[in-house]
Each structure stands twice: as C-alpha cells, then as structure tokens.
Amino acid sequence: MAKILICDDEPGLRAVIKRYAQFDGHEAAEAGNGMEAVEACKKEKFDIIIMDIMMPELDGFAAVKEIRKTSDVPIIMLSARGEEYDKVLGFEYGVDDYVVKPFSSKEIMLRIAAILRRKAAVTPSNDEHEMFTKDGFSADMTSYKILIDGKQAELAPKLYDLLFFLIRNKNIAVPREKILIEVWGYKNFDDVRTLDTHIKLLRKAMGPYANLITTLRGHGYRFEGNLE
C-alpha cells in the first residue's frame, strides 16, 4: 500500500483518482492547489504525488520545485497541454512521469504501480561502490554521485535512473522500448518522446561527455563504455 497525494484544483478529478487509488488498496490525501501540496509534504511523507500544472495560488511547476528542495518523492505531473516545453520544464524540475489530460484513471493507476515496482526493486547494498569512470566523467551508482571534471553534477531522480541503466548496459544497443519498460516500468510505446526528452536533458547535464551516449536512429541508444 502506498500513501498518495493528489493535487488538482478540480474536486471531481481528485475524487475519481482517490476512489481508484483506494480501490487498489492505497491511502490517498488531497490538495486543491500547489501551496496546499507543499504544506502537506512538510507535515507528512508520501510515496507518490500526482500534481496538476495549472492551479491557483501556486502552480504545479512551482510546487514541484519547492518539494524537490527536501524530497525526491516520485511525482506524476498532469496537464491539459501536451507541449514539449511543458514536459521539458517538468522533467528539469525532477518530475518522474507526465500524463496529458484527458486520461483514464486506469492509466494513472498503471503508472503508479510501475513506480511502486521500481521503488520496491531498489534495495540497499553493503557491497563496494558500483563505479564507472572514463576520462573526466565518473558515476558512483551506489551513492548517486556524478562528477564532471571533478565537479559534482545534480541530476533529477529519473535522469539518475536512466543514466545508470545505460551504464549497466554499456556497449549494448538498447531499444527505446526496452528502456521505457526497464526505467519507466510500463509499455506505453506511444510515449517514446518522453525518453528522447530525458536523453536530451541527460546529455546537457553531462556537458563535454554527452557523446558517451550514442543515438541509434530508428532503434534506441548505446552508452559508449569502452575504457581508453
């Protein structure tokens, strides 16, 4: 069972998602705007947040930015618009998933289930740190630290997941569909643009080492892991 915060200024929509969440055995709380969501996160710990963009007092982007100062809780963003700019901005703030209205409650629950499966699969380890280093690029996959020419880079939570998956499959041509299943946890192949947007953001964060990720047109991506 997960504790879910549903933040949307439409009471009817909150009620529908809450009903489906409770039917699946989850506990659900509500917030009518971004400010209420931020305050709720200060008082309670949630497993997942569903956050609308367009809301009074404090919009979803501002709320996510504030929440991310103290928490890496998974966030699914809702929007009546599907513009690339909105998605990129949301992902830059650390959103895990993005759903465009109108959507089915079943789709939301499937994405929640996928996030919970990923969280459950992450287990702490006392083993030696899992590292990858090439030239001035270093990734500590145990402590979630990325160094670019000696300076630590800060990535959104989903970008860490994507980067570490590619590194663990270095020198392998990985299809987009497989990355979506393994990193996002679902088979909505119509959403491959989400992956491509994350790759752009990841390359931007990697700076001079962006070319470690090679695009395989019509197929997917490959992380160039040959050590020199």
Summary of the structure (lengths in Angstrom):
residues: 228
radius of gyration: 18.0
end to end distance: 47.0
largest distance: 57.9
contacts: 698
relative contact order: 0.11
helix: 45%
strand: 21%
